[in-house]
Amino acid sequence: MNMKTQSYPVKTELFASKAPLEWAIVNNGTLYTAQIPIDQTGVVVDGGIEAQTRRTLDNLVHTLECAGESLNSVLQVLIYVTDRKYLATVNQVYAEYFNAPYPNRAAIVVAGLAREEMLVEFVVYAAVNVELNPN
């Protein structure tokens, strides 16, 4: 069997970034995405770490749905926060979205993210049924 590499962007309704990026790319059955706490206008949401975590996860759900998948398809999550004290809140909100068996994950405390007002960012890898997405 000849395995052809399939690589394509996932079309979403997330804010069209001016940066040279796609919100998600699929290659050989894996979806690669980084999600941030922005609204439909590209503005980082107010409300602290809880509101930003919810928006980031909502953006992830939207992206997965656009790829024909759900949170059950997520394999690994890398969580970046700008303060260690945010991890308890992130864990609480995260547990509202994900069910066992949970994806593999890591949490990293960083000095800052691309936008100064961002407190959290998720890098996510998910399995995608390429039969459903023949792009």
C-alpha positions as a printed Julia matrix, in Angstrom:
135×3 Matrix{Float64}:
   0.0    0.0    0.0
   1.39   3.37  -1.01
   0.91   5.91   1.81
   0.45   9.35   0.36
   1.08  12.26   2.71
  -2.08  14.24   3.21
  -1.54  17.73   4.56
  -4.21  20.42   4.6
  -5.43  23.34   6.72
  -8.65  23.08   8.71
 -11.07  25.84   7.74
 -12.52  27.47  10.88
 -14.52  30.56  11.73
 -11.87  31.76  14.17
 -10.47  35.25  13.69
  -8.27  35.38  10.6
  -4.85  36.15  12.02
  -2.55  38.58  10.23
   0.34  36.35  11.31
   1.51  33.71   8.82
  -0.31  30.76  10.38
  -3.25  28.37  10.12
  -5.33  27.64  13.21
  -4.95  23.94  12.48
  -3.17  21.68  10.02
  -3.85  18.0    9.43
  -1.12  15.68   8.23
  -1.32  11.88   7.99
  -4.27  11.63  10.38
  -3.0   14.02  13.05
  -4.38  17.51  13.66
  -1.87  20.07  14.94
  -3.22  23.24  16.53
  -2.37  26.03  18.96
  -5.33  27.77  20.58
  -5.42  31.12  22.35
  -8.12  33.03  24.28
  -9.37  35.33  21.52
 -12.92  36.19  20.52
 -14.35  36.48  16.99
 -12.78  39.91  16.56
  -9.29  38.73  17.52
  -9.33  40.39  20.95
  -8.0   38.51  23.98
 -10.96  38.0   26.31
 -11.19  39.73  29.68
 -12.04  37.96  32.92
  -8.76  36.44  34.06
  -7.48  32.91  33.79
 -10.86  31.16  34.05
 -12.44  33.15  31.2
  -9.3   32.81  29.07
  -9.11  29.04  29.65
 -12.8   28.61  28.71
 -12.36  30.66  25.53
  -9.24  28.72  24.58
 -11.07  25.42  25.06
 -14.15  26.7   23.2
 -11.88  27.67  20.3
 -10.37  24.18  20.43
 -13.82  22.54  20.36
 -14.76  24.7   17.35
 -11.55  23.79  15.52
 -12.01  20.07  16.18
 -15.63  20.22  15.01
 -14.49  21.92  11.8
 -12.19  18.93  11.27
 -15.08  16.51  11.91
 -13.74  15.56  15.33
 -14.38  16.17  19.04
 -12.41  16.44  22.27
 -12.42  12.62  22.35
  -9.93  12.75  19.45
  -7.34  14.73  21.42
  -4.12  12.8   22.01
  -1.91  15.35  23.76
  -2.23  18.83  25.22
   0.61  21.19  26.09
  -0.66  23.91  28.4
   1.31  27.13  28.69
   0.49  29.53  31.55
   2.22  32.73  32.61
   1.93  32.01  36.35
   2.06  28.73  38.28
  -0.91  29.82  40.42
  -3.13  29.61  37.3
  -2.74  25.83  37.03
  -5.42  24.99  39.63
  -8.02  27.03  37.73
  -6.9   25.65  34.37
  -7.21  22.1   35.76
 -10.71  22.83  37.08
 -11.96  24.19  33.74
 -10.07  21.52  31.76
 -11.88  18.79  33.74
 -15.24  20.27  32.64
 -14.3   19.73  28.99
 -12.37  16.44  29.01
 -13.46  13.04  30.29
 -11.4    9.98  31.2
  -9.41   8.54  29.64
  -7.73  11.94  29.46
  -5.25  12.99  26.79
  -1.59  12.95  27.65
  -0.56  16.41  28.75
   2.08  18.69  30.13
   1.86  22.1   31.78
   4.59  24.66  31.29
   5.03  27.95  33.14
   6.46  30.62  30.84
   7.59  34.22  31.25
   5.1   35.42  28.65
   3.11  34.57  25.54
   2.83  36.2   22.11
   0.33  38.76  23.35
   1.11  40.4   26.67
  -2.49  40.09  27.9
  -2.63  36.32  27.27
  -2.4   34.16  30.38
  -2.81  30.74  28.73
  -2.24  28.94  25.43
  -2.86  25.31  24.44
  -0.91  23.33  21.86
  -2.95  20.27  20.9
  -2.47  17.13  18.83
  -5.56  15.14  17.86
  -6.34  12.09  15.74
  -8.36  12.83  12.59
 -10.22  10.35  10.4
  -8.69  11.21   7.05
 -11.42   9.17   5.31
 -13.84  11.92   6.37
 -11.49  14.75   5.34
 -10.2   13.97   1.87
  -8.73  17.47   1.26
